[in-house]
Amino acid sequence: MHLMNTKHVTVTLLSALLLGQRYEKPSVVKGRTDVITVTPWLAPVIWEGTFNPALLDSIYKPQNVSIAATVFSVGKYTKFLKDFLETAEQHFFVGFNVRMYVFTDRPEEVPQVKMAAGRELIVRLVPSSNRWQEISARRMEIIQKLIEEELVDQIDYIFCLDVDSLFHARWGTESLGELVAVIHPGYFKSERRGLDYERRPASRACMAADEGDFYYCGGAFGGAVKDVHLLAKTCRENFEADAKENIEAIWQEESHLNRYMWLNKPSKLLSPEYLWQDMVPREPEIRVVRFSGIIKNYQDIRPNFSE
Ligand SMILES: *[C@@H]1O[C@H](CO)[C@@H](O)[C@H](O)[C@H]1NC(C)=O
């Protein structure tokens, strides 16, 4: 009991010290009005201008939070790793404990990237595959097992990210939450009927015409390890059950993730700043691009593009 109290007092003092850096009073009546900053189920939506990064870091720092990130780099996708890892060092949870897991079939091609103190690069071998759809589908299984075997009780949060992307600006503690989804940049102004969900009732990812909040990215999602474990396990089970009946959802795991997030509302949403696409023209609501998918030539990198 005594120990607990001492720790609590220390943490509080430390926070107070760090918060000693003054900051502008938040306004009750002024804020962003061009976008929603909270969903109808009262989850915050994170946009530039809605948070104070230094303040958030000073709250999370004393908790010594640890973050894992997974990135899959199979076949020719390994050529994206260097830029991904180097920009992650510059922008992704700088100053925090980070374990970056790279899953690859070409471990010898993983670049040597200098990691800052408290940050680790861990390379894991996965089998090659001839179908990118399969690579994508197996991600959920690997994430599920990783959490069960080594993250649970060791790591607080996990983010699962696409490798063919770059960090351009801060992605930090403002993104932490139990179940975190990124609003897809391609559909953020679309009506329900325009969202590219799986629509065939035979699939477990099916979304009816009157279902769906937002269209979320399969290329970036995360949350507390326990919550992401349930997400990965559920999506994997549904994907496999579909496969047994010879059906593959239109966007594979992304379709299943969207179904999951419809039934299990994310506790925090990240705006499309957190996964923009370099080929999509910038919209005025996007004041900063933090992470974006690079323009790529699928024919060069996907093993079965012509399929
Ligand atoms: C903070 O967490 C890291 C691992 O994430 C651990 O190695 C370190 O000992 C922890 N520090 C404190 C003060 O608890």
The ligand as an SDF file (V2000), in Angstrom:
LIG
                    3D

 14 14  0  0  0  0  0  0  0  0999 V2000
   10.4830    1.2800  -18.6810 C   0  0  0  0  0  0  0  0  0  0  0  0
   10.1560    0.2620  -19.6070 O   0  0  0  0  0  0  0  0  0  0  0  0
   11.2600   -0.3930  -20.1680 C   0  0  0  0  0  0  0  0  0  0  0  0
   10.7770   -1.4280  -21.1690 C   0  0  0  0  0  0  0  0  0  0  0  0
    9.7140   -1.0230  -21.9030 O   0  0  0  0  0  0  0  0  0  0  0  0
   12.0820   -1.0590  -19.0940 C   0  0  0  0  0  0  0  0  0  0  0  0
   13.2250   -1.6540  -19.6710 O   0  0  0  0  0  0  0  0  0  0  0  0
   12.4890   -0.0460  -18.0460 C   0  0  0  0  0  0  0  0  0  0  0  0
   13.1220   -0.7120  -16.9970 O   0  0  0  0  0  0  0  0  0  0  0  0
   11.2650    0.6850  -17.5240 C   0  0  0  0  0  0  0  0  0  0  0  0
   11.7010    1.7510  -16.6310 N   0  0  0  0  0  0  0  0  0  0  0  0
   11.1510    1.9530  -15.4490 C   0  0  0  0  0  0  0  0  0  0  0  0
   11.7130    3.0910  -14.6540 C   0  0  0  0  0  0  0  0  0  0  0  0
   10.2460    1.2590  -15.0030 O   0  0  0  0  0  0  0  0  0  0  0  0
  1  2  1  0
  1 10  1  0
  2  3  1  0
  3  4  1  0
  3  6  1  0
  4  5  1  0
  6  7  1  0
  6  8  1  0
  8  9  1  0
  8 10  1  0
 10 11  1  0
 11 12  1  0
 12 13  1  0
 12 14  2  0
M  END
$$$$
